Amino acid sequence: MRTNFRRKKVKKDHLKETLATKSTVEAPCPHFDECGGCDLQNYAYEDQLEAKLNSFKGLVEDKKMNKVFKDIEITSLASPRKTKYRQKMDFVCSFGSSGTRGDSFEKVVNLDTCLLIEEESFKAYKTALKMAKENDLEFYNYKSHVGFLRYITVRRTRLGQQIVSFLTSSTENVETVESIAQELLNDGMIDSFIWQVFEGKTDTSFGSQHKFWGKELIEEEMLGYKFKLSTNTFFQANQEIASEAYGMIKEHASAQNPKEILDLYSGTCTIGISLSDAAEKVVAIENFAPNRDMAMLNFENNNVTNIEYIDKDVNDFMLETSMSPDYVVCNPPRTGVDEKPLRKLVEMKPKAISYLSCNPKSLLDDLNILALHYDIEKAVVLDMFPQTKHFETLVQMKLK
C-alpha cells in the first residue's frame, strides 16, 4: 500500500489559471457543450499546450521541488495530430442512446461526429450501431441492469487495420451478432469483429472474449516494430506521441551502453521490445495475464529473443530480486510506485532511469526519493491527449 508521508497536497489548478488569461475560440465539435470528452477544444491548441506546461511547472513549485529541476528546462511536445489522434474509443449503449456519458451517469449523449477518432472509425461505429438498432438489440440499462448491448468499441491502427467490438451482458442473440459481424467484414469496413461478454453489474467496457470473426488480432507499427492488438490490449492512445516518447527513452538508454535493462510495469512490452536492440538483455515485469500473452506474441512477431518476461507484481519482484540493471524504464499506473520498491530501485543503482508518467502528482512524489540519488537530465510534458486537460510526462535521470 502506498505510504502518504511523501505526499504534498496541491489545491491550485495551474492549467485553469493559465487558460483564464486566454481568449476562447469556437469549439469545432457540435457536441462540445454536452459531450464532456474534449473539454479544452474551445481554446487554441497553442494555449492548451502552454496551459499543460504551466500546470506541470506549477506543480513543481507547489511541491517545493524547484531545486530538483533547477538546471533543467522543462519542455513540452506538441501532438502532430490535434484531432483524430485516438486509436481506440468506447461508446456506451444505454437508456436508449449510444455515445458518451457527458456529465451524468444517468444519460448518454448521442453523437453525430467525434473529432477524437478517424472518420473511418466513426463510420464503422455508426454503421454497427445502426445494425444493432435495426436488429432490435436492446441497450443495457445501468440502473435496472436489464438489456443486452453495453458498449461498442472501435480500434484503428495507423496501418489502417480496424476492429469493431460488441460488449454484451450475455451470450444470447448469436445469429444476430454474427450477421452484423459478417456484414461489416463483407463491406470491407473492418478487419476484425470481436464479441465480448460481461455479466456483472459494474459499468465497464472490458469483458471476456466470446467469439471473433475475421482476424483475431490487428497490427500497429512503432519504431520499426509491429505489435499485435486486440480490443482490450493496452496501447498508448496517441501513436505519434508514444513513438516520440519511446524514441527518447531508447536514445537515453543507448547512451548508457547497457548490458541489462529492467522494464517495470511493462504491459504488453511495447517499450521493452523497442529497447531490445539497445541491450544484451531486457527483463520485463508485469502480472496481468492478457498483457503477458500479447507480449509473447509480439516477441515472436518481431523475432525478439532477448527479453525475459517475469509474470509477477512489481512490488513483489522488487522486494525479492538481486538484479543490478544498468538502465531502468518505469511506466507505472496513476498511483505511481510504492515506497518500498522505489527505495529498492535506488539501491540497485542503475546508471540511468526513464520514468514515463500519466499522473504528474504521483511522479513528483516519487521524485522526492529518486532525486536524492539521481540528477534530472530531461523533463518533457507530452501532449498525449490534445483537446483535453490530460497529459503525460517523461523524466529522465542519471545516477549522481
C-alpha positions in Angstrom: 0.0 0.0 0.0 1.3 3.4 -0.9 2.5 5.5 2.0 1.4 9.1 2.5 4.4 10.8 4.1 5.8 12.0 0.7 2.5 13.4 -0.5 2.1 17.2 -0.5 -1.4 18.2 -1.2 -1.9 20.6 -4.1 -5.0 22.8 -4.4 -4.1 25.2 -7.2 -5.3 24.5 -10.7 -2.5 26.0 -12.8 -4.0 24.8 -16.0 -7.2 26.6 -15.3 -5.3 29.7 -14.2 -3.4 29.8 -17.4 -6.5 29.3 -19.6 -8.3 32.1 -17.7 -5.8 34.5 -19.3 -6.6 33.2 -22.8 -9.4 34.1 -25.2 -11.7 31.3 -26.2 -12.4 30.2 -29.7 -15.4 28.5 -31.3 -15.3 24.8 -30.5 -15.2 22.8 -33.8 -17.4 19.9 -32.4 -21.2 20.5 -32.3 -21.3 18.2 -29.2 -18.8 20.3 -27.2 -21.4 21.7 -24.6 -22.8 18.3 -23.7 -20.3 15.5 -24.6 -17.6 16.4 -22.0 -14.9 14.5 -23.8 -12.8 17.4 -25.3 -13.1 20.0 -22.5 -10.4 22.3 -23.9 -11.3 22.4 -27.6 -12.7 26.0 -27.2 -9.0 27.1 -26.7 -6.4 27.5 -29.4 -4.1 24.5 -29.4 -1.0 26.6 -28.6 -2.9 27.9 -25.5 -3.8 24.3 -24.5 -0.1 23.3 -24.7 1.1 26.3 -22.7 -1.5 25.6 -20.0 -0.3 22.0 -19.7 3.3 23.0 -19.5 2.4 25.6 -16.8 0.4 23.0 -15.0 3.4 20.8 -14.5 5.7 23.7 -13.7 3.2 24.9 -11.1 3.1 21.5 -9.5 6.9 21.5 -9.3 6.7 24.8 -7.4 3.8 23.8 -5.2 5.6 20.7 -4.1 8.7 22.7 -3.5 10.8 20.8 -6.0 12.3 23.8 -7.9 15.8 22.8 -6.7 15.4 19.3 -8.2 14.6 20.9 -11.6 16.9 23.9 -11.2 19.2 23.1 -14.1 16.5 21.7 -16.4 14.4 23.5 -18.9 11.0 21.7 -18.7 9.7 21.5 -22.3 6.6 20.3 -24.0 6.0 18.1 -27.0 3.0 19.0 -29.2 1.0 16.3 -30.8 1.3 16.1 -34.6 -2.4 15.3 -34.7 -4.5 17.9 -32.9 -7.7 15.8 -33.6 -8.4 12.3 -34.8 -5.4 11.0 -32.7 -7.1 8.4 -30.6 -6.5 4.8 -31.7 -9.4 3.4 -29.6 -12.8 4.7 -28.5 -15.5 3.1 -26.3 -19.1 4.2 -27.0 -21.6 3.3 -24.3 -25.1 1.9 -25.2 -27.7 2.7 -22.5 -31.0 4.4 -21.8 -31.9 4.0 -25.5 -28.9 6.0 -26.7 -25.3 5.4 -27.7 -22.3 7.7 -27.5 -20.6 9.4 -24.5 -21.8 9.9 -20.9 -21.5 13.6 -20.8 -21.7 14.9 -17.2 -24.1 12.3 -15.8 -24.2 8.6 -15.2 -27.9 8.6 -16.0 -27.8 9.9 -19.6 -25.9 9.2 -22.8 -25.2 11.8 -25.4 -25.9 10.7 -29.0 -23.1 11.7 -31.3 -23.3 12.8 -35.0 -19.5 13.1 -35.1 -16.4 12.6 -33.0 -13.2 14.6 -33.6 -11.1 12.2 -31.4 -11.0 9.3 -33.9 -10.6 8.9 -37.6 -13.6 9.2 -39.9 -13.3 5.5 -40.8 -13.6 4.6 -37.2 -16.6 6.7 -36.5 -18.3 5.4 -39.7 -17.7 1.8 -38.5 -19.2 2.7 -35.1 -22.3 4.3 -36.6 -22.8 1.5 -39.1 -22.6 -1.1 -36.3 -24.9 0.9 -34.2 -27.5 1.2 -37.0 -27.4 -2.5 -37.5 -27.8 -3.2 -33.8 -30.9 -1.0 -33.7 -32.4 -2.5 -36.9 -32.0 -5.9 -35.3 -33.6 -4.8 -32.1 -30.6 -5.5 -29.8 -31.7 -4.0 -26.5 -29.3 -1.5 -25.0 -28.2 -2.2 -21.4 -29.7 -0.1 -18.6 -27.1 0.6 -15.9 -29.8 1.4 -13.3 -32.2 -1.6 -13.8 -29.4 -3.9 -15.2 -31.6 -5.1 -17.9 -30.6 -5.2 -21.6 -28.1 -6.8 -23.9 -25.7 -4.4 -25.7 -23.4 -2.5 -23.3 -20.6 -1.0 -25.4 -19.4 -0.6 -29.0 -15.7 -0.2 -29.2 -13.7 0.8 -32.3 -9.9 0.4 -32.6 -8.0 1.5 -35.7 -4.2 1.4 -36.2 -2.1 3.7 -38.2 -1.7 0.8 -40.6 -5.4 1.1 -41.4 -6.5 -2.1 -39.7 -9.7 -1.9 -37.7 -11.7 -3.7 -35.0 -15.3 -3.3 -34.0 -16.2 -4.9 -30.8 -19.6 -5.5 -29.0 -19.7 -5.9 -25.3 -22.9 -7.6 -24.2 -24.4 -8.8 -21.0 -24.9 -12.4 -22.2 -24.3 -14.8 -25.0 -27.8 -14.5 -26.4 -28.6 -13.3 -29.9 -25.9 -15.4 -31.5 -27.3 -15.3 -35.1 -27.9 -11.5 -34.9 -24.4 -10.7 -33.7 -22.9 -13.0 -36.3 -24.9 -11.4 -39.1 -23.7 -7.9 -38.1 -20.1 -9.0 -37.9 -20.2 -10.7 -41.3 -21.9 -7.7 -42.9 -19.3 -5.3 -41.6 -16.5 -7.6 -42.7 -18.0 -8.2 -46.2 -18.3 -4.4 -46.6 -14.6 -4.1 -46.0 -15.2 -1.7 -43.2 -13.3 -3.7 -40.6 -10.7 -6.4 -40.4 -12.0 -7.9 -37.2 -15.2 -8.2 -35.2 -14.8 -9.3 -31.5 -17.7 -10.2 -29.3 -17.0 -9.7 -25.6 -19.3 -10.6 -22.7 -19.5 -9.2 -19.2 -22.4 -10.5 -17.0 -21.7 -8.4 -13.9 -23.4 -5.1 -12.9 -20.3 -2.9 -12.9 -20.1 -0.3 -15.6 -17.1 -1.5 -17.7 -16.1 -1.5 -21.3 -14.0 -4.7 -20.8 -15.2 -8.3 -21.0 -14.1 -11.8 -21.8 -13.8 -12.6 -25.5 -16.6 -14.9 -26.5 -16.2 -15.1 -30.3 -14.5 -13.3 -33.2 -14.9 -13.1 -36.9 -12.2 -12.0 -39.4 -8.8 -11.5 -37.8 -8.5 -12.2 -34.1 -5.8 -9.5 -33.9 -4.8 -6.4 -35.8 -1.4 -4.8 -36.0 0.2 -1.5 -35.2 3.7 -0.3 -36.0 6.1 1.8 -33.8 9.8 2.5 -34.2 10.1 -0.3 -36.8 8.4 -2.9 -34.7 5.0 -4.4 -35.2 2.6 -5.0 -32.3 -0.5 -7.3 -32.3 -3.6 -5.7 -30.7 -7.0 -6.9 -29.6 -9.9 -4.8 -28.3 -8.6 -4.7 -24.7 -4.9 -4.6 -25.4 -3.3 -1.7 -23.6 -1.6 0.6 -26.2 -1.0 4.4 -26.0 -3.9 6.3 -27.4 -1.8 8.7 -29.5 0.6 6.6 -31.6 2.7 9.6 -32.8 3.4 10.9 -29.3 4.1 7.4 -28.0 6.6 6.9 -30.8 8.4 10.1 -29.9 8.4 9.2 -26.2 9.7 5.7 -26.8 12.3 7.1 -29.2 13.6 9.5 -26.4 13.8 6.5 -24.0 15.7 4.5 -26.5 18.2 7.3 -27.2 18.7 7.8 -23.4 19.1 4.1 -22.8 21.5 3.6 -25.7 23.8 6.3 -24.4 24.4 4.2 -21.3 25.6 1.2 -23.4 23.6 -1.0 -21.1 24.0 -4.8 -20.9 20.8 -5.3 -18.9 17.6 -3.1 -18.9 14.8 -3.5 -16.4 11.3 -2.6 -17.7 8.9 -2.1 -14.8 5.1 -2.2 -15.4 5.9 -3.5 -18.9 2.3 -4.2 -20.0 2.4 -5.8 -23.5 6.1 -4.9 -23.6 6.0 -2.2 -26.3 8.7 -0.2 -24.6 10.7 -3.4 -23.8 10.6 -4.5 -27.4 11.6 -1.0 -28.6 14.6 -1.3 -26.3 15.5 -4.9 -27.2 18.3 -3.9 -29.7 19.8 -1.4 -27.2 21.0 -4.0 -24.7 22.1 -7.6 -24.4 19.0 -8.4 -22.2 15.7 -6.8 -21.2 13.9 -8.0 -18.1 10.2 -7.1 -18.2 7.9 -7.2 -15.1 4.1 -7.5 -15.4 1.4 -9.6 -13.7 -1.7 -9.2 -15.9 -2.1 -12.4 -17.9 -3.6 -10.9 -21.1 -0.7 -8.5 -21.3 1.8 -11.4 -20.9 0.1 -13.4 -23.6 0.1 -10.5 -26.0 3.8 -9.7 -25.2 4.7 -13.3 -26.1 3.0 -12.9 -29.4 4.9 -9.7 -30.1 8.2 -11.2 -29.2 7.6 -13.8 -31.8 6.2 -11.3 -34.3 9.4 -9.2 -34.1 11.9 -12.1 -33.7 12.9 -10.7 -30.3 14.7 -13.3 -28.2 16.5 -11.4 -25.5 13.6 -10.4 -23.3 12.8 -12.2 -20.1 9.2 -11.6 -19.2 8.5 -12.2 -15.5 4.9 -12.7 -14.5 4.9 -11.0 -11.1 3.7 -8.0 -9.3 6.3 -5.2 -9.4 6.2 -4.7 -5.7 6.9 -8.4 -5.0 9.6 -8.6 -7.7 11.4 -5.6 -6.5 11.5 -6.8 -2.9 12.8 -10.2 -3.9 15.2 -9.5 -6.8 19.0 -9.3 -6.6 19.3 -7.7 -10.1 21.7 -4.8 -10.8 20.4 -3.5 -14.1 22.3 -0.8 -16.0 19.1 1.0 -17.0 15.6 1.1 -15.8 12.4 2.3 -17.5 9.3 2.7 -15.4 5.8 3.4 -16.6 3.6 2.9 -13.5 -0.2 3.3 -13.1 -1.7 6.6 -11.9 -0.8 5.8 -8.3 2.9 5.8 -9.1 5.5 3.4 -7.5 5.0 2.3 -3.9 7.7 3.4 -1.4 9.5 0.1 -0.7 10.1 -0.9 -4.4 11.1 2.7 -5.1 13.7 2.6 -2.4 14.8 -0.8 -3.8 15.2 0.8 -7.2 17.6 3.3 -5.7 19.6 0.6 -4.0 20.0 -1.1 -7.4 21.9 2.0 -8.6 21.2 1.8 -12.3 23.2 4.2 -14.4 20.1 6.0 -15.6 16.3 5.9 -15.4 13.4 6.9 -17.6 10.1 7.5 -15.8 7.0 7.8 -18.0 4.0 9.0 -16.0 0.3 9.6 -16.6 -0.1 11.4 -13.3 2.3 14.4 -12.6 1.4 14.5 -8.9 2.5 10.9 -8.2 5.5 11.4 -10.5 6.7 14.3 -8.4 6.0 12.4 -5.2 8.3 9.6 -6.4 11.0 12.1 -7.5 11.2 13.1 -3.9 13.1 9.9 -3.3 14.7 9.4 -6.7 16.2 12.9 -6.8 18.2 12.2 -3.7 20.3 9.9 -5.7 19.7 10.9 -9.4 20.1 14.2 -11.3 17.3 15.0 -13.8 18.6 15.4 -17.3 15.3 15.9 -19.2 11.6 16.6 -18.4 9.1 16.7 -21.2 5.3 17.3 -21.0 3.9 15.0 -23.6 0.6 16.1 -25.1 -0.8 12.6 -25.5 -4.4 13.9 -25.3 -5.0 17.1 -27.3 -8.3 19.0 -26.6 -8.4 17.6 -23.1 -6.7 18.6 -19.8 -4.7 15.4 -19.6 -1.1 14.9 -20.5 1.8 12.5 -19.8 5.3 13.4 -18.6 8.7 11.9 -19.3 11.5 12.5 -16.8 15.0 11.1 -17.5 17.7 10.8 -14.8 21.3 9.8 -14.3 23.0 8.5 -11.2 24.8 11.2 -9.2 
